[in-house]
Structure formats: structure tokens, C-alpha cells
Amino acid sequence: MTTLSIKIEDELKINAQKMANELGISLSSLIKMLLKNTIRKGELYIDTKPKYHTGPEDGDLEFDDPKEAIEYFEKLANEDGKMA
């Protein structure tokens, strides 16, 4: 066995630990599973489906005032440092 050290944002670690806890496993086990699955399949699957409104098929966005619209788009921009 060996130890792997990585640097990640605090919030990412907290969210990953929550997910692992919900699955009843440790964060270390979650990462091992991801690595083993990636090697076994020879590919890395990353879900690229948008989380938010992406176009007309999602319905029109409606806001009661400009401030509400600005808050909505600022939230999108701040979530990962870029638009979702």
C-alpha cells in the first residue's frame, strides 16, 4: 500500500465526505473506487449535463425585477467560478 496526497478546496472535501457518508463508506474508499473503476474501464466518465437552465427547451426564465435576474446569474457564475 501507498499513500496519495492531493490538494483540494475545503468545500470540495466536505461535499465529497458527505457523499461518501451517505453511501456508508469512507472518503478514501470512494476515491479508491473511482480510481479502480477508471482503470478497469480504461475511461473516465464525467457527467457534463448542465445543472441549470440551458435554453428554450427548459422553458423561459422569468424574473419580477432586474435585481432578481442579477442574483440568479451571479449565483451561477459564483458556483464554480464560471457559468454552469
Distance bins in CASP14 RR format, pairs under 12 A and 6 or more apart:
PFRMAT RR
TARGET T0000
AUTHOR 0000-0000-0000
RMODE 2
METHOD distances of the structure
MODEL  1
1 28 0 0 0 0 0 1 0 0 0 0 0
1 32 0 0 0 0 0 1 0 0 0 0 0
2 32 0 0 0 0 0 1 0 0 0 0 0
3 28 0 0 0 0 1 0 0 0 0 0 0
3 31 0 0 0 0 0 1 0 0 0 0 0
4 27 0 0 0 0 0 1 0 0 0 0 0
4 28 0 0 0 0 1 0 0 0 0 0 0
4 31 1 0 0 1 0 0 0 0 0 0 0
4 32 0 0 0 0 1 0 0 0 0 0 0
4 34 0 0 0 0 0 1 0 0 0 0 0
4 35 0 0 0 0 1 0 0 0 0 0 0
5 28 0 0 0 0 0 1 0 0 0 0 0
5 31 0 0 0 0 0 1 0 0 0 0 0
6 12 0 0 0 0 0 1 0 0 0 0 0
6 13 0 0 0 0 1 0 0 0 0 0 0
6 16 0 0 0 0 0 1 0 0 0 0 0
6 27 0 0 0 0 0 1 0 0 0 0 0
6 28 0 0 0 0 0 1 0 0 0 0 0
6 31 0 0 0 0 1 0 0 0 0 0 0
6 35 0 0 0 0 0 1 0 0 0 0 0
7 13 0 0 0 0 1 0 0 0 0 0 0
8 14 0 0 0 0 0 1 0 0 0 0 0
8 15 0 0 0 0 0 1 0 0 0 0 0
8 16 1 0 0 1 0 0 0 0 0 0 0
8 17 0 0 0 0 0 1 0 0 0 0 0
8 27 0 0 0 0 0 1 0 0 0 0 0
8 31 0 0 0 0 0 1 0 0 0 0 0
9 15 0 0 0 0 1 0 0 0 0 0 0
9 16 0 0 0 0 0 1 0 0 0 0 0
9 80 0 0 0 0 0 1 0 0 0 0 0
9 81 0 0 0 0 0 1 0 0 0 0 0
10 16 0 0 0 0 0 1 0 0 0 0 0
10 17 0 0 0 0 0 1 0 0 0 0 0
11 17 0 0 0 0 0 1 0 0 0 0 0
11 18 0 0 0 0 0 1 0 0 0 0 0
11 78 0 0 0 0 0 1 0 0 0 0 0
11 79 0 0 0 0 0 1 0 0 0 0 0
11 80 0 0 0 0 0 1 0 0 0 0 0
12 18 0 0 0 0 0 1 0 0 0 0 0
12 19 0 0 0 0 0 1 0 0 0 0 0
12 27 0 0 0 0 0 1 0 0 0 0 0
12 31 0 0 0 0 0 1 0 0 0 0 0
12 80 0 0 0 0 0 1 0 0 0 0 0
13 19 0 0 0 0 0 1 0 0 0 0 0
13 20 0 0 0 0 0 1 0 0 0 0 0
13 27 1 0 0 1 0 0 0 0 0 0 0
13 28 0 0 0 0 0 1 0 0 0 0 0
13 30 0 0 0 0 0 1 0 0 0 0 0
13 31 0 0 0 0 0 1 0 0 0 0 0
14 20 0 0 0 0 0 1 0 0 0 0 0
14 21 0 0 0 0 0 1 0 0 0 0 0
14 27 0 0 0 0 0 1 0 0 0 0 0
15 21 0 0 0 0 0 1 0 0 0 0 0
15 22 0 0 0 0 0 1 0 0 0 0 0
15 27 0 0 0 0 0 1 0 0 0 0 0
15 30 0 0 0 0 0 1 0 0 0 0 0
16 22 0 0 0 0 0 1 0 0 0 0 0
16 23 0 0 0 0 0 1 0 0 0 0 0
16 25 0 0 0 0 0 1 0 0 0 0 0
16 26 0 0 0 0 0 1 0 0 0 0 0
16 27 1 0 1 0 0 0 0 0 0 0 0
16 28 0 0 0 0 0 1 0 0 0 0 0
16 29 0 0 0 0 0 1 0 0 0 0 0
16 30 1 0 0 1 0 0 0 0 0 0 0
16 31 0 0 0 0 1 0 0 0 0 0 0
16 34 0 0 0 0 0 1 0 0 0 0 0
17 23 0 0 0 0 0 1 0 0 0 0 0
17 24 0 0 0 0 0 1 0 0 0 0 0
17 25 0 0 0 0 0 1 0 0 0 0 0
17 26 0 0 0 0 1 0 0 0 0 0 0
17 27 1 0 1 0 0 0 0 0 0 0 0
17 28 0 0 0 0 0 1 0 0 0 0 0
17 29 0 0 0 0 0 1 0 0 0 0 0
17 30 0 0 0 0 1 0 0 0 0 0 0
17 31 0 0 0 0 0 1 0 0 0 0 0
18 24 0 0 0 0 0 1 0 0 0 0 0
18 25 0 0 0 0 0 1 0 0 0 0 0
18 27 0 0 0 0 1 0 0 0 0 0 0
18 30 0 0 0 0 0 1 0 0 0 0 0
19 25 0 0 0 0 1 0 0 0 0 0 0
19 26 0 0 0 0 0 1 0 0 0 0 0
19 27 0 0 0 0 1 0 0 0 0 0 0
19 29 0 0 0 0 0 1 0 0 0 0 0
19 30 1 0 0 1 0 0 0 0 0 0 0
19 31 0 0 0 0 0 1 0 0 0 0 0
19 33 0 0 0 0 0 1 0 0 0 0 0
19 34 0 0 0 0 0 1 0 0 0 0 0
20 26 1 0 0 1 0 0 0 0 0 0 0
20 27 1 0 1 0 0 0 0 0 0 0 0
20 28 0 0 0 0 1 0 0 0 0 0 0
20 29 1 0 0 1 0 0 0 0 0 0 0
20 30 1 0 1 0 0 0 0 0 0 0 0
20 31 0 0 0 0 1 0 0 0 0 0 0
20 32 0 0 0 0 0 1 0 0 0 0 0
20 33 0 0 0 0 1 0 0 0 0 0 0
20 34 0 0 0 0 0 1 0 0 0 0 0
21 27 0 0 0 0 1 0 0 0 0 0 0
21 29 0 0 0 0 0 1 0 0 0 0 0
21 30 0 0 0 0 1 0 0 0 0 0 0
22 30 0 0 0 0 0 1 0 0 0 0 0
23 29 0 0 0 0 1 0 0 0 0 0 0
23 30 1 0 0 1 0 0 0 0 0 0 0
23 33 0 0 0 0 1 0 0 0 0 0 0
23 34 0 0 0 0 0 1 0 0 0 0 0
24 30 0 0 0 0 1 0 0 0 0 0 0
24 33 0 0 0 0 0 1 0 0 0 0 0
25 31 0 0 0 0 0 1 0 0 0 0 0
25 32 0 0 0 0 1 0 0 0 0 0 0
25 33 1 0 0 1 0 0 0 0 0 0 0
25 34 0 0 0 0 0 1 0 0 0 0 0
26 32 0 0 0 0 1 0 0 0 0 0 0
26 33 0 0 0 0 0 1 0 0 0 0 0
27 33 0 0 0 0 0 1 0 0 0 0 0
27 34 0 0 0 0 0 1 0 0 0 0 0
28 34 0 0 0 0 0 1 0 0 0 0 0
28 35 0 0 0 0 0 1 0 0 0 0 0
29 35 0 0 0 0 0 1 0 0 0 0 0
29 36 0 0 0 0 0 1 0 0 0 0 0
30 36 0 0 0 0 0 1 0 0 0 0 0
30 37 0 0 0 0 0 1 0 0 0 0 0
31 37 0 0 0 0 0 1 0 0 0 0 0
31 38 0 0 0 0 0 1 0 0 0 0 0
32 38 0 0 0 0 0 1 0 0 0 0 0
32 39 0 0 0 0 0 1 0 0 0 0 0
33 39 0 0 0 0 0 1 0 0 0 0 0
33 40 0 0 0 0 0 1 0 0 0 0 0
34 40 0 0 0 0 0 1 0 0 0 0 0
34 41 0 0 0 0 0 1 0 0 0 0 0
34 44 0 0 0 0 1 0 0 0 0 0 0
34 45 0 0 0 0 1 0 0 0 0 0 0
34 46 0 0 0 0 0 1 0 0 0 0 0
35 41 0 0 0 0 0 1 0 0 0 0 0
35 42 0 0 0 0 0 1 0 0 0 0 0
35 44 0 0 0 0 1 0 0 0 0 0 0
36 42 0 0 0 0 0 1 0 0 0 0 0
37 43 0 0 0 0 1 0 0 0 0 0 0
37 44 0 0 0 0 1 0 0 0 0 0 0
37 45 0 0 0 0 1 0 0 0 0 0 0
38 44 1 0 1 0 0 0 0 0 0 0 0
38 45 0 0 0 0 1 0 0 0 0 0 0
38 46 0 0 0 0 0 1 0 0 0 0 0
48 54 0 0 0 0 0 1 0 0 0 0 0
48 84 0 0 0 0 0 1 0 0 0 0 0
49 58 0 0 0 0 0 1 0 0 0 0 0
49 84 0 0 0 0 0 1 0 0 0 0 0
50 57 0 0 0 0 0 1 0 0 0 0 0
50 58 0 0 0 0 1 0 0 0 0 0 0
50 76 0 0 0 0 1 0 0 0 0 0 0
50 79 0 0 0 0 0 1 0 0 0 0 0
50 80 0 0 0 0 0 1 0 0 0 0 0
50 83 0 0 0 0 1 0 0 0 0 0 0
50 84 1 0 1 0 0 0 0 0 0 0 0
51 58 0 0 0 0 0 1 0 0 0 0 0
51 75 0 0 0 0 0 1 0 0 0 0 0
51 76 0 0 0 0 1 0 0 0 0 0 0
51 79 0 0 0 0 1 0 0 0 0 0 0
51 80 0 0 0 0 1 0 0 0 0 0 0
51 83 0 0 0 0 0 1 0 0 0 0 0
51 84 1 0 1 0 0 0 0 0 0 0 0
52 58 0 0 0 0 1 0 0 0 0 0 0
52 59 0 0 0 0 0 1 0 0 0 0 0
52 61 0 0 0 0 1 0 0 0 0 0 0
52 72 0 0 0 0 1 0 0 0 0 0 0
52 73 0 0 0 0 1 0 0 0 0 0 0
52 75 0 0 0 0 1 0 0 0 0 0 0
52 76 1 0 1 0 0 0 0 0 0 0 0
52 77 0 0 0 0 0 1 0 0 0 0 0
52 79 0 0 0 0 1 0 0 0 0 0 0
52 80 0 0 0 0 0 1 0 0 0 0 0
52 83 0 0 0 0 1 0 0 0 0 0 0
52 84 1 0 1 0 0 0 0 0 0 0 0
53 59 1 0 0 1 0 0 0 0 0 0 0
53 60 0 0 0 0 1 0 0 0 0 0 0
53 61 1 0 1 0 0 0 0 0 0 0 0
53 62 0 0 0 0 0 1 0 0 0 0 0
53 63 0 0 0 0 0 1 0 0 0 0 0
53 69 0 0 0 0 0 1 0 0 0 0 0
53 72 0 0 0 0 1 0 0 0 0 0 0
53 73 0 0 0 0 0 1 0 0 0 0 0
53 75 0 0 0 0 0 1 0 0 0 0 0
53 76 0 0 0 0 1 0 0 0 0 0 0
53 83 0 0 0 0 0 1 0 0 0 0 0
53 84 0 0 0 0 1 0 0 0 0 0 0
54 61 0 0 0 0 0 1 0 0 0 0 0
54 76 0 0 0 0 0 1 0 0 0 0 0
54 83 0 0 0 0 0 1 0 0 0 0 0
54 84 0 0 0 0 1 0 0 0 0 0 0
55 61 0 0 0 0 1 0 0 0 0 0 0
61 68 0 0 0 0 0 1 0 0 0 0 0
61 69 1 0 0 1 0 0 0 0 0 0 0
61 72 1 0 0 1 0 0 0 0 0 0 0
61 73 0 0 0 0 1 0 0 0 0 0 0
61 76 0 0 0 0 0 1 0 0 0 0 0
62 68 0 0 0 0 1 0 0 0 0 0 0
62 69 0 0 0 0 1 0 0 0 0 0 0
62 72 0 0 0 0 0 1 0 0 0 0 0
63 69 1 0 1 0 0 0 0 0 0 0 0
63 70 0 0 0 0 1 0 0 0 0 0 0
63 71 0 0 0 0 1 0 0 0 0 0 0
63 72 1 0 0 1 0 0 0 0 0 0 0
63 73 0 0 0 0 1 0 0 0 0 0 0
64 71 0 0 0 0 0 1 0 0 0 0 0
64 72 0 0 0 0 0 1 0 0 0 0 0
65 71 0 0 0 0 1 0 0 0 0 0 0
65 72 0 0 0 0 0 1 0 0 0 0 0
66 72 0 0 0 0 0 1 0 0 0 0 0
66 73 0 0 0 0 0 1 0 0 0 0 0
67 73 0 0 0 0 0 1 0 0 0 0 0
67 74 0 0 0 0 0 1 0 0 0 0 0
68 74 0 0 0 0 0 1 0 0 0 0 0
68 75 0 0 0 0 0 1 0 0 0 0 0
69 75 0 0 0 0 0 1 0 0 0 0 0
69 76 0 0 0 0 0 1 0 0 0 0 0
70 76 0 0 0 0 0 1 0 0 0 0 0
70 77 0 0 0 0 0 1 0 0 0 0 0
70 78 0 0 0 0 0 1 0 0 0 0 0
71 77 0 0 0 0 0 1 0 0 0 0 0
71 78 0 0 0 0 0 1 0 0 0 0 0
72 78 0 0 0 0 0 1 0 0 0 0 0
72 79 0 0 0 0 0 1 0 0 0 0 0
72 83 0 0 0 0 0 1 0 0 0 0 0
72 84 0 0 0 0 0 1 0 0 0 0 0
73 79 0 0 0 0 0 1 0 0 0 0 0
73 83 0 0 0 0 1 0 0 0 0 0 0
73 84 0 0 0 0 0 1 0 0 0 0 0
74 81 0 0 0 0 0 1 0 0 0 0 0
74 83 0 0 0 0 0 1 0 0 0 0 0
75 81 0 0 0 0 0 1 0 0 0 0 0
75 83 0 0 0 0 0 1 0 0 0 0 0
75 84 0 0 0 0 1 0 0 0 0 0 0
76 82 0 0 0 0 1 0 0 0 0 0 0
76 83 1 0 1 0 0 0 0 0 0 0 0
76 84 1 0 1 0 0 0 0 0 0 0 0
77 83 1 0 1 0 0 0 0 0 0 0 0
77 84 0 0 0 0 1 0 0 0 0 0 0
78 84 0 0 0 0 0 1 0 0 0 0 0
END
